[in-house]
Amino acid sequence: MAQRLEKWKQQARHLKAEVYALYLAYKDPRVPWHARIFAACVVGYAFSPIDLIPDFIPVLGYLDDLILVPLGAALALRMIPAEVLAECRVRAQEMMQQGKPVNKAAAVVIIVIWLALAAGGVVLALRLFKS
């Protein structure tokens, strides 16, 4: 069991490094525009301090961390030219030692989505109770 846990931790560290490489790659002008947009979305979501599905929701809360982020990262990595990705991976390893970046813009977008859903729920509840 301890060996499996260590393997998962290693994979999580690798995923963080790959996402950070995506962060560096989406800023590179050699990356096609569609790959830059997709990579920016993946990075924004991965580095956001707030999840679209909060972790306290059973099963679904961790689903995004276990499936969406790795899947999005894998797709984005395939869109980026190999030479750019190799350079970004080296820079990512160097910069990851300085700390994990946080995307505050993505956090704001997710907060706005949750507030909109909450407002919609309140409006719906008011309409149902007035009838």
C-alpha positions in Angstrom: 0.0 0.0 0.0 2.8 2.4 0.9 4.4 1.7 -2.5 1.2 2.5 -4.4 0.8 5.7 -2.4 4.4 6.8 -3.3 3.7 6.0 -6.9 0.6 8.2 -6.9 2.6 11.0 -5.2 5.2 10.7 -7.9 2.6 10.9 -10.7 1.0 13.9 -9.0 4.4 15.7 -9.0 4.9 14.8 -12.6 1.4 16.2 -13.5 2.2 19.4 -11.8 5.4 19.8 -13.7 3.6 19.0 -17.0 0.9 21.6 -16.3 3.6 24.1 -15.5 5.3 23.3 -18.8 1.9 24.0 -20.4 1.8 27.3 -18.6 5.1 28.2 -20.2 4.2 26.8 -23.6 0.9 28.7 -24.0 2.9 31.9 -23.9 5.3 30.8 -26.6 4.5 32.3 -30.0 5.7 29.1 -31.8 2.6 27.2 -30.4 -0.4 27.2 -32.7 -3.2 29.5 -31.6 -5.7 26.7 -30.9 -3.2 24.9 -28.8 -2.5 28.1 -26.9 -6.1 28.6 -26.1 -6.7 25.0 -25.0 -3.5 25.0 -22.9 -4.5 28.3 -21.2 -7.8 26.8 -20.2 -6.2 23.7 -18.8 -3.6 25.7 -16.9 -6.1 28.2 -15.6 -8.3 25.4 -14.3 -5.4 23.4 -12.8 -3.8 26.4 -11.1 -7.1 27.9 -9.9 -7.4 27.8 -6.1 -11.1 27.1 -6.5 -12.5 24.0 -8.2 -15.5 24.1 -10.5 -16.8 21.1 -8.5 -15.8 21.6 -4.9 -13.8 18.7 -3.3 -16.3 18.4 -0.4 -18.9 17.0 -2.8 -18.6 13.2 -2.5 -17.0 11.5 -5.5 -17.6 14.3 -8.0 -15.4 16.7 -6.0 -12.3 14.7 -6.8 -13.4 13.7 -10.3 -12.1 16.9 -11.8 -8.7 16.5 -10.2 -8.4 12.8 -11.1 -9.8 12.9 -14.6 -10.3 16.3 -16.1 -6.9 17.9 -15.4 -4.8 14.9 -16.5 -7.0 14.4 -19.6 -6.9 18.1 -20.5 -3.1 18.2 -19.9 -2.6 15.1 -22.1 -4.6 16.6 -25.0 -2.9 20.0 -24.7 0.6 18.4 -24.6 -0.2 16.6 -27.9 -1.0 19.9 -29.6 2.3 21.6 -28.7 5.4 21.2 -31.0 7.9 18.8 -29.5 10.9 21.2 -29.4 8.8 23.9 -27.7 7.6 21.4 -25.1 11.1 20.1 -24.4 12.3 23.6 -23.7 9.3 24.4 -21.5 9.7 21.2 -19.5 13.3 22.1 -18.7 12.2 25.7 -17.6 9.3 24.2 -15.7 11.6 22.0 -13.6 13.7 25.0 -12.8 10.8 27.3 -11.9 8.8 24.7 -10.0 11.4 24.9 -7.3 10.4 28.5 -6.7 6.7 27.6 -5.9 3.4 26.7 -7.5 1.7 29.5 -9.6 -1.9 30.3 -8.8 -4.2 31.6 -11.5 -6.4 34.2 -9.9 -8.3 35.0 -13.1 -9.5 31.4 -13.3 -10.6 31.6 -9.6 -12.6 34.7 -10.4 -14.3 33.0 -13.4 -15.2 30.0 -11.2 -16.5 32.2 -8.4 -18.7 34.0 -11.0 -20.0 30.7 -12.3 -20.9 29.6 -8.8 -22.6 32.9 -8.0 -24.6 32.8 -11.2 -25.7 29.3 -10.4 -26.7 30.3 -6.8 -28.6 33.4 -8.1 -30.4 31.2 -10.6 -31.3 28.8 -7.9 -32.6 31.6 -5.7 -34.7 32.9 -8.6 -36.0 29.5 -9.4 -36.9 28.8 -5.7 -38.7 32.2 -5.5 -40.8 31.4 -8.6 -41.7 28.0 -7.2 -42.7 29.3 -3.8 -44.7 32.2 -5.2 -46.9 30.0 -7.2 
